[in-house]
Amino acid sequence: MPRVAIDVLLKRELLDPQGRATERALPGLGYDGVSDVRIGKHLELDVDAVGEALDALVEAMCAGFLTNPVVETYRWRVIADDERADAPATR
């Protein structure tokens, strides 16, 4: 069963107040040289489908429930176990 990762951000033309506040705070914390910070959400789910059925199901979920297409954009991809956000660090 494929694991799908979905990244959601506000549309580029919309102000991102969380991103802006984070960007302003970083230099005061010693993190210089960071700009254009955008804050969004990351979802991961197992989907019982493959091929075109997987594409159609994920697109339908994103457009109809998981995102607000009026103000958000999204990208999704199938990920391997070592790409999961909760995977153990490999350093």
Summary of the structure (lengths in Angstrom):
residues: 91
radius of gyration: 16.1
end to end distance: 27.6
largest distance: 47.8
contacts: 193
relative contact order: 0.30
helix: 34%
strand: 24%
